[in-house]
Amino acid sequence: MSLYPEKIESYEEGRAFTFVINDGTTRYRFTVPSELLDDQVGVMSTEATRKEWVEANLAHILDARPEGAGVNPPFNRIMVEEIS
């Protein structure tokens, strides 16, 4: 079991990201919206800079899971959905 996503995918022309985590019993899709990344790394930031931010903050992003440690701003803006 790995809590590191196999693939972090961009959408909205590289402005937002999504990835799936399998924690052994449940799969979750995480969506890091462009508005959050605009605020954190700047509206004019590149796709690479945005992805670096997601990777550097992965532990905080994973806390957004329902059984996570709790979420503080700006991570409370991450969307998490349980998938089959």
mmCIF file of the N, C-alpha and C atoms, coordinates in Angstrom:
data_MODEL
# 
_entry.id   MODEL 
# 
loop_
_atom_site.group_PDB 
_atom_site.id 
_atom_site.type_symbol 
_atom_site.label_atom_id 
_atom_site.label_alt_id 
_atom_site.label_comp_id 
_atom_site.label_asym_id 
_atom_site.label_entity_id 
_atom_site.label_seq_id 
_atom_site.pdbx_PDB_ins_code 
_atom_site.Cartn_x 
_atom_site.Cartn_y 
_atom_site.Cartn_z 
_atom_site.occupancy 
_atom_site.B_iso_or_equiv 
_atom_site.pdbx_formal_charge 
_atom_site.auth_seq_id 
_atom_site.auth_comp_id 
_atom_site.auth_asym_id 
_atom_site.auth_atom_id 
_atom_site.pdbx_PDB_model_num 
ATOM 1   N N  . MET A 1 1  ? 0.846   -1.175 0.000   1.00 0.00 ? 1  MET A N  1 
ATOM 2   C CA . MET A 1 1  ? 0.000   0.000  0.000   1.00 0.00 ? 1  MET A CA 1 
ATOM 3   C C  . MET A 1 1  ? 0.897   1.245  0.000   1.00 0.00 ? 1  MET A C  1 
ATOM 4   N N  . SER A 1 2  ? 0.622   2.118  -0.930  1.00 0.00 ? 2  SER A N  1 
ATOM 5   C CA . SER A 1 2  ? 1.371   3.369  -1.010  1.00 0.00 ? 2  SER A CA 1 
ATOM 6   C C  . SER A 1 2  ? 0.416   4.538  -0.971  1.00 0.00 ? 2  SER A C  1 
ATOM 7   N N  . LEU A 1 3  ? 0.735   5.510  -0.149  1.00 0.00 ? 3  LEU A N  1 
ATOM 8   C CA . LEU A 1 3  ? -0.086  6.713  -0.119  1.00 0.00 ? 3  LEU A CA 1 
ATOM 9   C C  . LEU A 1 3  ? 0.482   7.787  -1.027  1.00 0.00 ? 3  LEU A C  1 
ATOM 10  N N  . TYR A 1 4  ? 1.340   7.377  -1.953  1.00 0.00 ? 4  TYR A N  1 
ATOM 11  C CA . TYR A 1 4  ? 1.815   8.309  -2.966  1.00 0.00 ? 4  TYR A CA 1 
ATOM 12  C C  . TYR A 1 4  ? 1.092   7.971  -4.264  1.00 0.00 ? 4  TYR A C  1 
ATOM 13  N N  . PRO A 1 5  ? 0.509   8.969  -4.908  1.00 0.00 ? 5  PRO A N  1 
ATOM 14  C CA . PRO A 1 5  ? -0.231  8.657  -6.139  1.00 0.00 ? 5  PRO A CA 1 
ATOM 15  C C  . PRO A 1 5  ? 0.679   8.147  -7.242  1.00 0.00 ? 5  PRO A C  1 
ATOM 16  N N  . GLU A 1 6  ? 0.158   7.197  -8.019  1.00 0.00 ? 6  GLU A N  1 
ATOM 17  C CA . GLU A 1 6  ? 0.918   6.700  -9.160  1.00 0.00 ? 6  GLU A CA 1 
ATOM 18  C C  . GLU A 1 6  ? 1.081   7.782  -10.215 1.00 0.00 ? 6  GLU A C  1 
ATOM 19  N N  . LYS A 1 7  ? 0.049   8.585  -10.388 1.00 0.00 ? 7  LYS A N  1 
ATOM 20  C CA . LYS A 1 7  ? 0.060   9.589  -11.431 1.00 0.00 ? 7  LYS A CA 1 
ATOM 21  C C  . LYS A 1 7  ? -0.698  10.831 -10.957 1.00 0.00 ? 7  LYS A C  1 
ATOM 22  N N  . ILE A 1 8  ? -0.062  11.974 -11.058 1.00 0.00 ? 8  ILE A N  1 
ATOM 23  C CA . ILE A 1 8  ? -0.711  13.252 -10.777 1.00 0.00 ? 8  ILE A CA 1 
ATOM 24  C C  . ILE A 1 8  ? -1.014  13.875 -12.132 1.00 0.00 ? 8  ILE A C  1 
ATOM 25  N N  . GLU A 1 9  ? -2.289  14.054 -12.414 1.00 0.00 ? 9  GLU A N  1 
ATOM 26  C CA . GLU A 1 9  ? -2.707  14.538 -13.727 1.00 0.00 ? 9  GLU A CA 1 
ATOM 27  C C  . GLU A 1 9  ? -3.178  15.979 -13.653 1.00 0.00 ? 9  GLU A C  1 
ATOM 28  N N  . SER A 1 10 ? -2.806  16.734 -14.663 1.00 0.00 ? 10 SER A N  1 
ATOM 29  C CA . SER A 1 10 ? -3.262  18.121 -14.731 1.00 0.00 ? 10 SER A CA 1 
ATOM 30  C C  . SER A 1 10 ? -4.508  18.224 -15.600 1.00 0.00 ? 10 SER A C  1 
ATOM 31  N N  . TYR A 1 11 ? -5.259  19.261 -15.351 1.00 0.00 ? 11 TYR A N  1 
ATOM 32  C CA . TYR A 1 11 ? -6.388  19.618 -16.209 1.00 0.00 ? 11 TYR A CA 1 
ATOM 33  C C  . TYR A 1 11 ? -6.518  21.133 -16.167 1.00 0.00 ? 11 TYR A C  1 
ATOM 34  N N  . GLU A 1 12 ? -7.488  21.685 -16.849 1.00 0.00 ? 12 GLU A N  1 
ATOM 35  C CA . GLU A 1 12 ? -7.615  23.140 -16.998 1.00 0.00 ? 12 GLU A CA 1 
ATOM 36  C C  . GLU A 1 12 ? -6.313  23.736 -17.538 1.00 0.00 ? 12 GLU A C  1 
ATOM 37  N N  . GLU A 1 13 ? -5.774  23.080 -18.568 1.00 0.00 ? 13 GLU A N  1 
ATOM 38  C CA . GLU A 1 13 ? -4.541  23.530 -19.219 1.00 0.00 ? 13 GLU A CA 1 
ATOM 39  C C  . GLU A 1 13 ? -3.370  23.657 -18.232 1.00 0.00 ? 13 GLU A C  1 
ATOM 40  N N  . GLY A 1 14 ? -3.274  22.696 -17.313 1.00 0.00 ? 14 GLY A N  1 
ATOM 41  C CA . GLY A 1 14 ? -2.160  22.654 -16.372 1.00 0.00 ? 14 GLY A CA 1 
ATOM 42  C C  . GLY A 1 14 ? -2.323  23.528 -15.152 1.00 0.00 ? 14 GLY A C  1 
ATOM 43  N N  . ARG A 1 15 ? -3.512  24.052 -14.931 1.00 0.00 ? 15 ARG A N  1 
ATOM 44  C CA . ARG A 1 15 ? -3.739  24.961 -13.803 1.00 0.00 ? 15 ARG A CA 1 
ATOM 45  C C  . ARG A 1 15 ? -4.243  24.237 -12.555 1.00 0.00 ? 15 ARG A C  1 
ATOM 46  N N  . ALA A 1 16 ? -4.787  23.026 -12.695 1.00 0.00 ? 16 ALA A N  1 
ATOM 47  C CA . ALA A 1 16 ? -5.331  22.257 -11.586 1.00 0.00 ? 16 ALA A CA 1 
ATOM 48  C C  . ALA A 1 16 ? -4.870  20.812 -11.723 1.00 0.00 ? 16 ALA A C  1 
ATOM 49  N N  . PHE A 1 17 ? -4.996  20.042 -10.629 1.00 0.00 ? 17 PHE A N  1 
ATOM 50  C CA . PHE A 1 17 ? -4.487  18.669 -10.631 1.00 0.00 ? 17 PHE A CA 1 
ATOM 51  C C  . PHE A 1 17 ? -5.452  17.729 -9.931  1.00 0.00 ? 17 PHE A C  1 
ATOM 52  N N  . THR A 1 18 ? -5.365  16.481 -10.337 1.00 0.00 ? 18 THR A N  1 
ATOM 53  C CA . THR A 1 18 ? -6.146  15.429 -9.711  1.00 0.00 ? 18 THR A CA 1 
ATOM 54  C C  . THR A 1 18 ? -5.287  14.170 -9.614  1.00 0.00 ? 18 THR A C  1 
ATOM 55  N N  . PHE A 1 19 ? -5.553  13.352 -8.610  1.00 0.00 ? 19 PHE A N  1 
ATOM 56  C CA . PHE A 1 19 ? -4.855  12.076 -8.464  1.00 0.00 ? 19 PHE A CA 1 
ATOM 57  C C  . PHE A 1 19 ? -5.681  11.149 -7.595  1.00 0.00 ? 19 PHE A C  1 
ATOM 58  N N  . VAL A 1 20 ? -5.355  9.859  -7.675  1.00 0.00 ? 20 VAL A N  1 
ATOM 59  C CA . VAL A 1 20 ? -6.064  8.827  -6.917  1.00 0.00 ? 20 VAL A CA 1 
ATOM 60  C C  . VAL A 1 20 ? -5.092  8.177  -5.947  1.00 0.00 ? 20 VAL A C  1 
ATOM 61  N N  . ILE A 1 21 ? -5.588  7.928  -4.740  1.00 0.00 ? 21 ILE A N  1 
ATOM 62  C CA . ILE A 1 21 ? -4.829  7.233  -3.694  1.00 0.00 ? 21 ILE A CA 1 
ATOM 63  C C  . ILE A 1 21 ? -5.633  6.004  -3.272  1.00 0.00 ? 21 ILE A C  1 
ATOM 64  N N  . ASN A 1 22 ? -4.943  4.891  -3.102  1.00 0.00 ? 22 ASN A N  1 
ATOM 65  C CA . ASN A 1 22 ? -5.555  3.683  -2.564  1.00 0.00 ? 22 ASN A CA 1 
ATOM 66  C C  . ASN A 1 22 ? -4.918  3.452  -1.201  1.00 0.00 ? 22 ASN A C  1 
ATOM 67  N N  . ASP A 1 23 ? -5.708  3.587  -0.133  1.00 0.00 ? 23 ASP A N  1 
ATOM 68  C CA . ASP A 1 23 ? -5.142  3.424  1.210   1.00 0.00 ? 23 ASP A CA 1 
ATOM 69  C C  . ASP A 1 23 ? -5.238  1.997  1.725   1.00 0.00 ? 23 ASP A C  1 
ATOM 70  N N  . GLY A 1 24 ? -5.534  1.066  0.840   1.00 0.00 ? 24 GLY A N  1 
ATOM 71  C CA . GLY A 1 24 ? -5.616  -0.350 1.219   1.00 0.00 ? 24 GLY A CA 1 
ATOM 72  C C  . GLY A 1 24 ? -7.049  -0.835 1.319   1.00 0.00 ? 24 GLY A C  1 
ATOM 73  N N  . THR A 1 25 ? -7.950  0.015  1.745   1.00 0.00 ? 25 THR A N  1 
ATOM 74  C CA . THR A 1 25 ? -9.359  -0.366 1.840   1.00 0.00 ? 25 THR A CA 1 
ATOM 75  C C  . THR A 1 25 ? -10.257 0.522  0.993   1.00 0.00 ? 25 THR A C  1 
ATOM 76  N N  . THR A 1 26 ? -9.828  1.729  0.732   1.00 0.00 ? 26 THR A N  1 
ATOM 77  C CA . THR A 1 26 ? -10.652 2.695  0.019   1.00 0.00 ? 26 THR A CA 1 
ATOM 78  C C  . THR A 1 26 ? -9.809  3.461  -0.984  1.00 0.00 ? 26 THR A C  1 
ATOM 79  N N  . ARG A 1 27 ? -10.426 3.774  -2.115  1.00 0.00 ? 27 ARG A N  1 
ATOM 80  C CA . ARG A 1 27 ? -9.767  4.621  -3.116  1.00 0.00 ? 27 ARG A CA 1 
ATOM 81  C C  . ARG A 1 27 ? -10.401 6.009  -3.059  1.00 0.00 ? 27 ARG A C  1 
ATOM 82  N N  . TYR A 1 28 ? -9.539  7.024  -3.112  1.00 0.00 ? 28 TYR A N  1 
ATOM 83  C CA . TYR A 1 28 ? -9.991  8.406  -3.084  1.00 0.00 ? 28 TYR A CA 1 
ATOM 84  C C  . TYR A 1 28 ? -9.436  9.165  -4.276  1.00 0.00 ? 28 TYR A C  1 
ATOM 85  N N  . ARG A 1 29 ? -10.274 10.023 -4.844  1.00 0.00 ? 29 ARG A N  1 
ATOM 86  C CA . ARG A 1 29 ? -9.814  10.957 -5.874  1.00 0.00 ? 29 ARG A CA 1 
ATOM 87  C C  . ARG A 1 29 ? -9.690  12.333 -5.212  1.00 0.00 ? 29 ARG A C  1 
ATOM 88  N N  . PHE A 1 30 ? -8.502  12.914 -5.335  1.00 0.00 ? 30 PHE A N  1 
ATOM 89  C CA . PHE A 1 30 ? -8.230  14.245 -4.809  1.00 0.00 ? 30 PHE A CA 1 
ATOM 90  C C  . PHE A 1 30 ? -8.191  15.230 -5.973  1.00 0.00 ? 30 PHE A C  1 
ATOM 91  N N  . THR A 1 31 ? -8.804  16.373 -5.795  1.00 0.00 ? 31 THR A N  1 
ATOM 92  C CA . THR A 1 31 ? -8.772  17.417 -6.802  1.00 0.00 ? 31 THR A CA 1 
ATOM 93  C C  . THR A 1 31 ? -8.244  18.690 -6.149  1.00 0.00 ? 31 THR A C  1 
ATOM 94  N N  . VAL A 1 32 ? -7.149  19.189 -6.689  1.00 0.00 ? 32 VAL A N  1 
ATOM 95  C CA . VAL A 1 32 ? -6.552  20.435 -6.205  1.00 0.00 ? 32 VAL A CA 1 
ATOM 96  C C  . VAL A 1 32 ? -6.953  21.507 -7.221  1.00 0.00 ? 32 VAL A C  1 
ATOM 97  N N  . PRO A 1 33 ? -7.902  22.389 -6.847  1.00 0.00 ? 33 PRO A N  1 
ATOM 98  C CA . PRO A 1 33 ? -8.456  23.323 -7.816  1.00 0.00 ? 33 PRO A CA 1 
ATOM 99  C C  . PRO A 1 33 ? -7.498  24.447 -8.201  1.00 0.00 ? 33 PRO A C  1 
ATOM 100 N N  . SER A 1 34 ? -7.726  24.973 -9.379  1.00 0.00 ? 34 SER A N  1 
ATOM 101 C CA . SER A 1 34 ? -6.872  26.049 -9.890  1.00 0.00 ? 34 SER A CA 1 
ATOM 102 C C  . SER A 1 34 ? -6.903  27.274 -8.991  1.00 0.00 ? 34 SER A C  1 
ATOM 103 N N  . GLU A 1 35 ? -8.030  27.580 -8.388  1.00 0.00 ? 35 GLU A N  1 
ATOM 104 C CA . GLU A 1 35 ? -8.125  28.759 -7.531  1.00 0.00 ? 35 GLU A CA 1 
ATOM 105 C C  . GLU A 1 35 ? -7.188  28.653 -6.322  1.00 0.00 ? 35 GLU A C  1 
ATOM 106 N N  . LEU A 1 36 ? -7.102  27.465 -5.748  1.00 0.00 ? 36 LEU A N  1 
ATOM 107 C CA . LEU A 1 36 ? -6.180  27.245 -4.629  1.00 0.00 ? 36 LEU A CA 1 
ATOM 108 C C  . LEU A 1 36 ? -4.740  27.469 -5.091  1.00 0.00 ? 36 LEU A C  1 
ATOM 109 N N  . LEU A 1 37 ? -4.389  26.884 -6.230  1.00 0.00 ? 37 LEU A N  1 
ATOM 110 C CA . LEU A 1 37 ? -3.023  27.017 -6.740  1.00 0.00 ? 37 LEU A CA 1 
ATOM 111 C C  . LEU A 1 37 ? -2.721  28.448 -7.171  1.00 0.00 ? 37 LEU A C  1 
ATOM 112 N N  . ASP A 1 38 ? -3.701  29.146 -7.714  1.00 0.00 ? 38 ASP A N  1 
ATOM 113 C CA . ASP A 1 38 ? -3.510  30.566 -8.036  1.00 0.00 ? 38 ASP A CA 1 
ATOM 114 C C  . ASP A 1 38 ? -3.093  31.331 -6.785  1.00 0.00 ? 38 ASP A C  1 
ATOM 115 N N  . ASP A 1 39 ? -3.775  31.070 -5.683  1.00 0.00 ? 39 ASP A N  1 
ATOM 116 C CA . ASP A 1 39 ? -3.483  31.767 -4.428  1.00 0.00 ? 39 ASP A CA 1 
ATOM 117 C C  . ASP A 1 39 ? -2.133  31.374 -3.843  1.00 0.00 ? 39 ASP A C  1 
ATOM 118 N N  . GLN A 1 40 ? -1.740  30.112 -4.017  1.00 0.00 ? 40 GLN A N  1 
ATOM 119 C CA . GLN A 1 40 ? -0.517  29.623 -3.383  1.00 0.00 ? 40 GLN A CA 1 
ATOM 120 C C  . GLN A 1 40 ? 0.739   29.887 -4.197  1.00 0.00 ? 40 GLN A C  1 
ATOM 121 N N  . VAL A 1 41 ? 0.665   29.770 -5.514  1.00 0.00 ? 41 VAL A N  1 
ATOM 122 C CA . VAL A 1 41 ? 1.874   29.927 -6.337  1.00 0.00 ? 41 VAL A CA 1 
ATOM 123 C C  . VAL A 1 41 ? 1.760   31.016 -7.395  1.00 0.00 ? 41 VAL A C  1 
ATOM 124 N N  . GLY A 1 42 ? 0.590   31.650 -7.480  1.00 0.00 ? 42 GLY A N  1 
ATOM 125 C CA . GLY A 1 42 ? 0.421   32.767 -8.399  1.00 0.00 ? 42 GLY A CA 1 
ATOM 126 C C  . GLY A 1 42 ? -0.342  32.399 -9.653  1.00 0.00 ? 42 GLY A C  1 
ATOM 127 N N  . VAL A 1 43 ? -1.134  33.330 -10.112 1.00 0.00 ? 43 VAL A N  1 
ATOM 128 C CA . VAL A 1 43 ? -1.973  33.128 -11.282 1.00 0.00 ? 43 VAL A CA 1 
ATOM 129 C C  . VAL A 1 43 ? -1.136  32.809 -12.521 1.00 0.00 ? 43 VAL A C  1 
ATOM 130 N N  . MET A 1 44 ? 0.030   33.395 -12.632 1.00 0.00 ? 44 MET A N  1 
ATOM 131 C CA . MET A 1 44 ? 0.864   33.220 -13.817 1.00 0.00 ? 44 MET A CA 1 
ATOM 132 C C  . MET A 1 44 ? 1.860   32.055 -13.691 1.00 0.00 ? 44 MET A C  1 
ATOM 133 N N  . SER A 1 45 ? 1.758   31.250 -12.630 1.00 0.00 ? 45 SER A N  1 
ATOM 134 C CA . SER A 1 45 ? 2.706   30.156 -12.434 1.00 0.00 ? 45 SER A CA 1 
ATOM 135 C C  . SER A 1 45 ? 2.536   29.078 -13.504 1.00 0.00 ? 45 SER A C  1 
ATOM 136 N N  . THR A 1 46 ? 3.612   28.354 -13.739 1.00 0.00 ? 46 THR A N  1 
ATOM 137 C CA . THR A 1 46 ? 3.616   27.308 -14.754 1.00 0.00 ? 46 THR A CA 1 
ATOM 138 C C  . THR A 1 46 ? 3.006   26.012 -14.218 1.00 0.00 ? 46 THR A C  1 
ATOM 139 N N  . GLU A 1 47 ? 2.694   25.116 -15.130 1.00 0.00 ? 47 GLU A N  1 
ATOM 140 C CA . GLU A 1 47 ? 2.197   23.802 -14.746 1.00 0.00 ? 47 GLU A CA 1 
ATOM 141 C C  . GLU A 1 47 ? 3.225   23.082 -13.863 1.00 0.00 ? 47 GLU A C  1 
ATOM 142 N N  . ALA A 1 48 ? 4.491   23.191 -14.202 1.00 0.00 ? 48 ALA A N  1 
ATOM 143 C CA . ALA A 1 48 ? 5.542   22.534 -13.417 1.00 0.00 ? 48 ALA A CA 1 
ATOM 144 C C  . ALA A 1 48 ? 5.600   23.076 -11.999 1.00 0.00 ? 48 ALA A C  1 
ATOM 145 N N  . THR A 1 49 ? 5.475   24.376 -11.837 1.00 0.00 ? 49 THR A N  1 
ATOM 146 C CA . THR A 1 49 ? 5.493   24.994 -10.499 1.00 0.00 ? 49 THR A CA 1 
ATOM 147 C C  . THR A 1 49 ? 4.289   24.539 -9.690  1.00 0.00 ? 49 THR A C  1 
ATOM 148 N N  . ARG A 1 50 ? 3.158   24.480 -10.324 1.00 0.00 ? 50 ARG A N  1 
ATOM 149 C CA . ARG A 1 50 ? 1.941   24.040 -9.639  1.00 0.00 ? 50 ARG A CA 1 
ATOM 150 C C  . ARG A 1 50 ? 2.067   22.573 -9.204  1.00 0.00 ? 50 ARG A C  1 
ATOM 151 N N  . LYS A 1 51 ? 2.584   21.731 -10.081 1.00 0.00 ? 51 LYS A N  1 
ATOM 152 C CA . LYS A 1 51 ? 2.759   20.320 -9.730  1.00 0.00 ? 51 LYS A CA 1 
ATOM 153 C C  . LYS A 1 51 ? 3.770   20.168 -8.594  1.00 0.00 ? 51 LYS A C  1 
ATOM 154 N N  . GLU A 1 52 ? 4.835   20.943 -8.613  1.00 0.00 ? 52 GLU A N  1 
ATOM 155 C CA . GLU A 1 52 ? 5.810   20.911 -7.518  1.00 0.00 ? 52 GLU A CA 1 
ATOM 156 C C  . GLU A 1 52 ? 5.144   21.261 -6.194  1.00 0.00 ? 52 GLU A C  1 
ATOM 157 N N  . TRP A 1 53 ? 4.256   22.239 -6.202  1.00 0.00 ? 53 TRP A N  1 
ATOM 158 C CA . TRP A 1 53 ? 3.550   22.624 -4.975  1.00 0.00 ? 53 TRP A CA 1 
ATOM 159 C C  . TRP A 1 53 ? 2.699   21.460 -4.484  1.00 0.00 ? 53 TRP A C  1 
ATOM 160 N N  . VAL A 1 54 ? 1.971   20.811 -5.394  1.00 0.00 ? 54 VAL A N  1 
ATOM 161 C CA . VAL A 1 54 ? 1.140   19.661 -5.016  1.00 0.00 ? 54 VAL A CA 1 
ATOM 162 C C  . VAL A 1 54 ? 2.013   18.572 -4.402  1.00 0.00 ? 54 VAL A C  1 
ATOM 163 N N  . GLU A 1 55 ? 3.114   18.236 -5.046  1.00 0.00 ? 55 GLU A N  1 
ATOM 164 C CA . GLU A 1 55 ? 3.999   17.187 -4.532  1.00 0.00 ? 55 GLU A CA 1 
ATOM 165 C C  . GLU A 1 55 ? 4.602   17.568 -3.185  1.00 0.00 ? 55 GLU A C  1 
ATOM 166 N N  . ALA A 1 56 ? 5.009   18.811 -3.021  1.00 0.00 ? 56 ALA A N  1 
ATOM 167 C CA . ALA A 1 56 ? 5.616   19.267 -1.767  1.00 0.00 ? 56 ALA A CA 1 
ATOM 168 C C  . ALA A 1 56 ? 4.620   19.297 -0.614  1.00 0.00 ? 56 ALA A C  1 
ATOM 169 N N  . ASN A 1 57 ? 3.343   19.408 -0.922  1.00 0.00 ? 57 ASN A N  1 
ATOM 170 C CA . ASN A 1 57 ? 2.307   19.515 0.106   1.00 0.00 ? 57 ASN A CA 1 
ATOM 171 C C  . ASN A 1 57 ? 1.420   18.283 0.186   1.00 0.00 ? 57 ASN A C  1 
ATOM 172 N N  . LEU A 1 58 ? 1.889   17.184 -0.367  1.00 0.00 ? 58 LEU A N  1 
ATOM 173 C CA . LEU A 1 58 ? 1.086   15.974 -0.439  1.00 0.00 ? 58 LEU A CA 1 
ATOM 174 C C  . LEU A 1 58 ? 0.611   15.498 0.940   1.00 0.00 ? 58 LEU A C  1 
ATOM 175 N N  . ALA A 1 59 ? 1.444   15.554 1.941   1.00 0.00 ? 59 ALA A N  1 
ATOM 176 C CA . ALA A 1 59 ? 1.033   15.097 3.281   1.00 0.00 ? 59 ALA A CA 1 
ATOM 177 C C  . ALA A 1 59 ? -0.157  15.901 3.793   1.00 0.00 ? 59 ALA A C  1 
ATOM 178 N N  . HIS A 1 60 ? -0.143  17.204 3.591   1.00 0.00 ? 60 HIS A N  1 
ATOM 179 C CA . HIS A 1 60 ? -1.263  18.051 4.017   1.00 0.00 ? 60 HIS A CA 1 
ATOM 180 C C  . HIS A 1 60 ? -2.507  17.775 3.170   1.00 0.00 ? 60 HIS A C  1 
ATOM 181 N N  . ILE A 1 61 ? -2.307  17.548 1.893   1.00 0.00 ? 61 ILE A N  1 
ATOM 182 C CA . ILE A 1 61 ? -3.424  17.257 1.000   1.00 0.00 ? 61 ILE A CA 1 
ATOM 183 C C  . ILE A 1 61 ? -4.109  15.954 1.421   1.00 0.00 ? 61 ILE A C  1 
ATOM 184 N N  . LEU A 1 62 ? -3.323  14.939 1.774   1.00 0.00 ? 62 LEU A N  1 
ATOM 185 C CA . LEU A 1 62 ? -3.894  13.648 2.177   1.00 0.00 ? 62 LEU A CA 1 
ATOM 186 C C  . LEU A 1 62 ? -4.695  13.749 3.466   1.00 0.00 ? 62 LEU A C  1 
ATOM 187 N N  . ASP A 1 63 ? -4.410  14.737 4.289   1.00 0.00 ? 63 ASP A N  1 
ATOM 188 C CA . ASP A 1 63 ? -5.198  14.936 5.510   1.00 0.00 ? 63 ASP A CA 1 
ATOM 189 C C  . ASP A 1 63 ? -6.643  15.311 5.216   1.00 0.00 ? 63 ASP A C  1 
ATOM 190 N N  . ALA A 1 64 ? -6.938  15.659 3.977   1.00 0.00 ? 64 ALA A N  1 
ATOM 191 C CA . ALA A 1 64 ? -8.308  16.004 3.600   1.00 0.00 ? 64 ALA A CA 1 
ATOM 192 C C  . ALA A 1 64 ? -9.216  14.778 3.535   1.00 0.00 ? 64 ALA A C  1 
ATOM 193 N N  . ARG A 1 65 ? -8.641  13.565 3.604   1.00 0.00 ? 65 ARG A N  1 
ATOM 194 C CA . ARG A 1 65 ? -9.462  12.353 3.633   1.00 0.00 ? 65 ARG A CA 1 
ATOM 195 C C  . ARG A 1 65 ? -10.353 12.380 4.869   1.00 0.00 ? 65 ARG A C  1 
ATOM 196 N N  . PRO A 1 66 ? -11.509 11.742 4.806   1.00 0.00 ? 66 PRO A N  1 
ATOM 197 C CA . PRO A 1 66 ? -12.429 11.747 5.949   1.00 0.00 ? 66 PRO A CA 1 
ATOM 198 C C  . PRO A 1 66 ? -11.781 11.282 7.256   1.00 0.00 ? 66 PRO A C  1 
ATOM 199 N N  . GLU A 1 67 ? -10.872 10.302 7.185   1.00 0.00 ? 67 GLU A N  1 
ATOM 200 C CA . GLU A 1 67 ? -10.215 9.819  8.408   1.00 0.00 ? 67 GLU A CA 1 
ATOM 201 C C  . GLU A 1 67 ? -8.888  10.525 8.653   1.00 0.00 ? 67 GLU A C  1 
ATOM 202 N N  . GLY A 1 68 ? -8.637  11.588 7.933   1.00 0.00 ? 68 GLY A N  1 
ATOM 203 C CA . GLY A 1 68 ? -7.390  12.338 8.062   1.00 0.00 ? 68 GLY A CA 1 
ATOM 204 C C  . GLY A 1 68 ? -7.301  13.089 9.380   1.00 0.00 ? 68 GLY A C  1 
ATOM 205 N N  . ALA A 1 69 ? -6.180  13.733 9.581   1.00 0.00 ? 69 ALA A N  1 
ATOM 206 C CA . ALA A 1 69 ? -5.895  14.413 10.842  1.00 0.00 ? 69 ALA A CA 1 
ATOM 207 C C  . ALA A 1 69 ? -6.619  15.741 10.986  1.00 0.00 ? 69 ALA A C  1 
ATOM 208 N N  . GLY A 1 70 ? -7.342  16.156 10.009  1.00 0.00 ? 70 GLY A N  1 
ATOM 209 C CA . GLY A 1 70 ? -7.995  17.460 10.034  1.00 0.00 ? 70 GLY A CA 1 
ATOM 210 C C  . GLY A 1 70 ? -7.342  18.361 9.013   1.00 0.00 ? 70 GLY A C  1 
ATOM 211 N N  . VAL A 1 71 ? -8.077  19.351 8.579   1.00 0.00 ? 71 VAL A N  1 
ATOM 212 C CA . VAL A 1 71 ? -7.614  20.155 7.467   1.00 0.00 ? 71 VAL A CA 1 
ATOM 213 C C  . VAL A 1 71 ? -7.676  21.632 7.829   1.00 0.00 ? 71 VAL A C  1 
ATOM 214 N N  . ASN A 1 72 ? -6.564  22.302 7.593   1.00 0.00 ? 72 ASN A N  1 
ATOM 215 C CA . ASN A 1 72 ? -6.486  23.742 7.794   1.00 0.00 ? 72 ASN A CA 1 
ATOM 216 C C  . ASN A 1 72 ? -6.359  24.427 6.439   1.00 0.00 ? 72 ASN A C  1 
ATOM 217 N N  . PRO A 1 73 ? -6.744  25.700 6.381   1.00 0.00 ? 73 PRO A N  1 
ATOM 218 C CA . PRO A 1 73 ? -6.572  26.443 5.121   1.00 0.00 ? 73 PRO A CA 1 
ATOM 219 C C  . PRO A 1 73 ? -5.109  26.429 4.698   1.00 0.00 ? 73 PRO A C  1 
ATOM 220 N N  . PRO A 1 74 ? -4.825  26.345 3.441   1.00 0.00 ? 74 PRO A N  1 
ATOM 221 C CA . PRO A 1 74 ? -5.728  26.363 2.292   1.00 0.00 ? 74 PRO A CA 1 
ATOM 222 C C  . PRO A 1 74 ? -6.198  24.976 1.880   1.00 0.00 ? 74 PRO A C  1 
ATOM 223 N N  . PHE A 1 75 ? -5.809  23.959 2.647   1.00 0.00 ? 75 PHE A N  1 
ATOM 224 C CA . PHE A 1 75 ? -6.078  22.578 2.248   1.00 0.00 ? 75 PHE A CA 1 
ATOM 225 C C  . PHE A 1 75 ? -7.551  22.194 2.387   1.00 0.00 ? 75 PHE A C  1 
ATOM 226 N N  . ASN A 1 76 ? -8.324  23.007 3.076   1.00 0.00 ? 76 ASN A N  1 
ATOM 227 C CA . ASN A 1 76 ? -9.758  22.741 3.188   1.00 0.00 ? 76 ASN A CA 1 
ATOM 228 C C  . ASN A 1 76 ? -10.483 23.005 1.867   1.00 0.00 ? 76 ASN A C  1 
ATOM 229 N N  . ARG A 1 77 ? -9.781  23.508 0.875   1.00 0.00 ? 77 ARG A N  1 
ATOM 230 C CA . ARG A 1 77 ? -10.366 23.765 -0.445  1.00 0.00 ? 77 ARG A CA 1 
ATOM 231 C C  . ARG A 1 77 ? -10.159 22.595 -1.403  1.00 0.00 ? 77 ARG A C  1 
ATOM 232 N N  . ILE A 1 78 ? -9.491  21.562 -0.962  1.00 0.00 ? 78 ILE A N  1 
ATOM 233 C CA . ILE A 1 78 ? -9.251  20.373 -1.788  1.00 0.00 ? 78 ILE A CA 1 
ATOM 234 C C  . ILE A 1 78 ? -10.491 19.502 -1.764  1.00 0.00 ? 78 ILE A C  1 
ATOM 235 N N  . MET A 1 79 ? -10.877 19.011 -2.918  1.00 0.00 ? 79 MET A N  1 
ATOM 236 C CA . MET A 1 79 ? -12.050 18.149 -3.017  1.00 0.00 ? 79 MET A CA 1 
ATOM 237 C C  . MET A 1 79 ? -11.589 16.693 -2.958  1.00 0.00 ? 79 MET A C  1 
ATOM 238 N N  . VAL A 1 80 ? -12.277 15.900 -2.135  1.00 0.00 ? 80 VAL A N  1 
ATOM 239 C CA . VAL A 1 80 ? -11.950 14.480 -1.991  1.00 0.00 ? 80 VAL A CA 1 
ATOM 240 C C  . VAL A 1 80 ? -13.238 13.692 -2.182  1.00 0.00 ? 80 VAL A C  1 
ATOM 241 N N  . GLU A 1 81 ? -13.157 12.666 -3.040  1.00 0.00 ? 81 GLU A N  1 
ATOM 242 C CA . GLU A 1 81 ? -14.320 11.817 -3.221  1.00 0.00 ? 81 GLU A CA 1 
ATOM 243 C C  . GLU A 1 81 ? -13.890 10.359 -3.171  1.00 0.00 ? 81 GLU A C  1 
ATOM 244 N N  . GLU A 1 82 ? -14.698 9.544  -2.528  1.00 0.00 ? 82 GLU A N  1 
ATOM 245 C CA . GLU A 1 82 ? -14.459 8.116  -2.478  1.00 0.00 ? 82 GLU A CA 1 
ATOM 246 C C  . GLU A 1 82 ? -14.919 7.519  -3.802  1.00 0.00 ? 82 GLU A C  1 
ATOM 247 N N  . ILE A 1 83 ? -14.080 6.675  -4.390  1.00 0.00 ? 83 ILE A N  1 
ATOM 248 C CA . ILE A 1 83 ? -14.432 6.064  -5.675  1.00 0.00 ? 83 ILE A CA 1 
ATOM 249 C C  . ILE A 1 83 ? -14.295 4.551  -5.566  1.00 0.00 ? 83 ILE A C  1 
ATOM 250 N N  . SER A 1 84 ? -14.943 3.854  -6.487  1.00 0.00 ? 84 SER A N  1 
ATOM 251 C CA . SER A 1 84 ? -14.869 2.392  -6.452  1.00 0.00 ? 84 SER A CA 1 
ATOM 252 C C  . SER A 1 84 ? -13.789 1.873  -7.356  1.00 0.00 ? 84 SER A C  1 
# 
